[in-house]
């Protein structure tokens, strides 16, 4: 009877991962693989074929219990052999601190390691385990962060997929309004053209009536003169003075007067520019619009992004679902959409009904997460509990005395001069002026703790450049 072939190390290795089998399963073709390895192969290839012989496996692979037991025995034997010194076959119980080698008691007596420092294997192993456990904890924490980031990405994806219908409706409504303005302008121009046409046709009609009367008079005069010419020499001489008097023509020449034609240049000269100018004057323009991606969860913005108010906490959406990097997580703040690096910029904010607000500017690196109160990186004026005050990153809130509650605050930012001032739009009273050379881009800043809104006012036409 033939002797059984002894097992080799390769017999305990999975053909896919090339490591010792972990929960081995056997296919119908007889080949075995780790459960995780075969599942991954089939999920990637979308086919239930054996990675070795390519035969199809229709059933669910079953556990190869015999192979699992052999692998456990192999692992146990492997560990036991690893504990023995390869030269003396004694258990390695020491670690040479100088050479970082595992030694048995006989190795310790050798000339090579005689004067070296040693530590017990168990002691060094526990020390290494502590380091590895710390690394494992960091990796698990990193894994939790990755899972959280994955959930946030999924939430952002859902938000992106959910936004377009609402956004499309807003865009459609905006274009519908513009189309209506164009239609109204077209109708107004046609009406103006119609009125000019009727007016000039009426003028031509009056001219035609006058010319008709003149023609009738001239026709009669001509006939009388022709008749007189045929009356004979004696009669002509006798009636000459009267005939000459009747032949006088006092009517002016019927020349066309300026402006009789339709004023084509009035309608078609710079047609598109003039139409756009008229439409622009009928549309409000605000120098600042709010950025909804920065708005705290407690804030609600109007569809036109110029008004913000603080909603009831019971109405707040799931904060974790949209906690993107730009958003203020803890403070009821929102930034303007456009930041400034140079130039002079002015905007007016209606705060008349609000009782807890702040307006000003914030640097691009303003703190947005983990804040307790007003975030750092903000220069602003505010009103709360009947107190008007100003705040900057270097000083605590400073009360302003002697001013009435503002109704409309004008913010004037002059980056060239390094000046930020707050004033009352109606009385032109200056509340406060900061002097600071901003080294990074700054954004309009708005803070609202009140259910009443604050709004950015449109620019008055006469104030536009």
Secondary structure as UniProt FT lines:
FT   HELIX           9..12
FT   TURN            15..17
FT   STRAND          24..26
FT   TURN            28..29
FT   STRAND          32..34
FT   HELIX           35..45
FT   TURN            51..53
FT   STRAND          62..63
FT   HELIX           65..82
FT   TURN            86..88
FT   STRAND          94..96
FT   TURN            97..100
FT   STRAND          101..103
FT   HELIX           105..108
FT   TURN            111..115
FT   STRAND          118..120
FT   HELIX           121..229
FT   HELIX           233..246
FT   TURN            258..259
FT   HELIX           264..268
FT   TURN            269..270
FT   HELIX           271..281
FT   HELIX           292..294
FT   TURN            297..298
FT   STRAND          299..301
FT   TURN            303..304
FT   STRAND          307..310
FT   HELIX           313..315
FT   HELIX           319..322
FT   TURN            325..326
FT   STRAND          333..340
FT   STRAND          344..350
FT   STRAND          356..363
FT   TURN            364..365
FT   STRAND          378..384
FT   TURN            385..386
FT   STRAND          387..392
FT   TURN            393..394
FT   STRAND          395..400
FT   STRAND          408..414
FT   TURN            415..418
FT   STRAND          419..424
FT   TURN            425..427
FT   STRAND          430..435
FT   STRAND          442..448
FT   STRAND          454..456
FT   HELIX           461..463
//
